[in-house]
Amino acid sequence: MTPAEEVVRAEQLTKVFRTPGPRRAGRPPGAGRPDGPSSDGLVAVDHLDLQVRRGEIFGLLGPNGAGKSTTIGILTTRVLPTSGRALVAGVDVVRSPARVKRHIGVVSQTNTLDRSLSVSDNLYYHGRYFGLGRREAARRAEELLERFRLADRANAPVLSLSGGMAQRLMVARAVLHEPEVLFLDEPTAGLDPQSRLALWDLVRDLHARGQTVLLTTHYMEEADQLCERLAIIDHGRILAQDTPAALKRTLGDRSEIRLALAGDAQQAASLVKGVLASGDAEVVALDGTVRCFVRDAGSVLPTVVAEASRAGTVTNVTVEEPTLESVFIRLTGRDLRE
Amino acid sequence: MTRTFLALLARDLRVLRSTFPVFVIRVVMQPLLLVFVFTYVFPKIGQAIGGSGSTTSFSTVLIAGVVALSIIFQGIQGVALNLVQEFGYTKEIEDRVLAPLPIWAVAAEKVVAAALQGLVAAAVVFPVAAFVPATPVHLSVDWPVLVTLAPLAALCAGALGLAIGTLIPPQQVALIFAIIVLPLTFLGAIYYPWQALHPIAWLQYLVLVNPLVYMSEGFRAALTAGVPHMALLWVYLAVVGFGALLWAIGLWGFRRRVLS
């Protein structure tokens, strides 16, 4: 990759929060790595390397508290990294935050619309903040309202918008100044299914127009459907990075047998592990379920069920093609929903 | 950067315009009530106020204090209360923090917006003072002092608002009134010249930590003749000094709130 194609670059990015902030999960410092930071605090982002190419939709997939939002926070100049370096559009986020802000559009998790202004004024004044003249700001505001299907609400107060409409307006605002990269932090969290699909369409449309997008999500469907490349992130570290298809291929031709169990899942898992002789079978106990990643699921299924039944009553069995969630579980032994 | 700064200011003025009736009530009510009660009601009902042996009318003494108070109040209402809300609940401030200019400039814009409101509020006091009091108000305007002191005082008030707004957690908004607004106003040399506190020496020196004292005294020098006031050198030094200190505290608090 030549540097010109690269819009976002993070090198060994690390953030240690001195005191655990609200809504932030993390883990004790330096856990499991000798070169980890030794100061007190929570490691939210841990020596993270990342490159986002021009024009792609790149996703950070991980559970809540994995460090996704902190990473976005650093790249959008609102969080100061403890160490490491990050460049957006070739500009260092710590050295020149004001210049970086010119090149980025940000949709954060909370509704940050200006409640004192109308829907169209939210866009108009945003354009003015980014140096557009009156006429140009008004023209773009009007055009975006049309494109984002908000034109009939132009003069409404933003508080009257539904969740889906407010989110669309936040995205419209974030792209009004034609940023090099659009950051979407959990863009569809809390949206109803219909609004989620509508937002996916909008993001695809922006992508078709050449917009580079970096989004975070803990919905694997969203990552699968929307992203060209993905980084699976947990405990502030990237565990795997590739296209969704390639990530799923890491499971080979294995599928996932999922057993729900009234009984000791841990014990059931080790019993099942004992009978699955095949070398590449993997078994994980998770939230009272047993997940087996095996080849030829059909033929081993009876054995798996029979063995698991010795640890408790099997209440449900499903066999699925590998999903990104299977990939995540195999990498972390945990669930995305945690 | 200048364009962005002006655009932020234009946004604040736009909001002010759309809530103009509320703004008018906010800036008129306080001076109106103060002047009405102290300079109309009290003289009419024969309430003695303003100290003994005073040669000038109480109305004249009061007017400078009311100007200073109006400016300070806009700093608190225009910045502090908004910021407490935006940091605590609405998170709207994020939108402006992401505007392409340094964080100090975003904070400075808030201070300037409050200062402009403060100047409007100060101007409103004059028509109120001209029509309401029962006893005449004798103004003798020292223009150079007035046009230099008023903007400085207004910026100082904005910086005070910034400091309060970034330091007080939203759950404790009521504290702003109990521990800041009330002591500030009752001990701000509004109702009496600072010199008149002489009989209570400890209080006379204690109130020197209150920036409003210097503003009231300064406006006394700018607006009235024959009322004792503090030397102007101290007034200017204190208003600028308090302004700089509060700006430093406010900026520190602002950065702490928007960066982690």
Contacts between the chains, C-beta under 8 A, distances in Angstrom:
chain1	res1	chain2	res2	distance
A	17	B	260	7.2
A	21	B	260	6.5
A	73	B	260	7.1
A	76	B	98	7.0
A	77	B	98	7.9
A	78	B	94	7.6
A	78	B	97	7.0
A	78	B	98	7.8
A	78	B	258	6.7
A	78	B	259	6.3
A	78	B	260	7.2
A	79	B	259	7.1
A	79	B	260	5.2
A	80	B	259	5.9
A	80	B	260	7.3
A	97	B	102	7.2
A	97	B	103	7.6
A	98	B	1	7.3
A	98	B	100	5.6
A	98	B	101	5.3
A	98	B	102	4.9
A	99	B	100	7.4
A	101	B	98	5.7
A	101	B	99	6.8
A	101	B	100	4.3
A	101	B	101	7.7
A	102	B	100	4.1
A	104	B	98	7.7
A	106	B	98	5.6
A	108	B	91	7.8
A	108	B	94	6.2
A	110	B	91	4.7
A	110	B	94	7.6
A	111	B	91	7.4
A	112	B	91	5.2
A	112	B	92	5.7
A	112	B	93	7.9
A	112	B	94	4.3
A	112	B	95	4.8
A	113	B	92	7.0
A	113	B	95	7.3
A	114	B	11	7.5
A	114	B	92	5.5
A	114	B	95	5.8
A	115	B	90	6.1
A	115	B	92	6.0
A	116	B	15	4.4
A	116	B	18	7.6
A	116	B	19	7.7
A	116	B	92	7.9
A	117	B	11	7.3
A	117	B	14	7.2
A	117	B	15	6.9
A	121	B	14	7.1
A	125	B	7	6.7
A	125	B	10	7.4
A	125	B	11	4.7
A	125	B	14	7.3
A	126	B	95	7.3
A	128	B	3	7.9
A	128	B	7	3.7
A	128	B	10	6.6
A	128	B	11	7.4
A	129	B	4	5.3
A	129	B	7	4.9
A	129	B	8	6.5
A	129	B	11	7.8
A	129	B	96	7.3
A	129	B	99	4.0
A	129	B	100	7.2
A	130	B	4	7.3
A	130	B	99	7.3
A	130	B	100	6.1
A	131	B	3	4.9
A	131	B	4	6.4
A	131	B	7	7.8
A	131	B	100	7.5
A	173	B	95	7.7
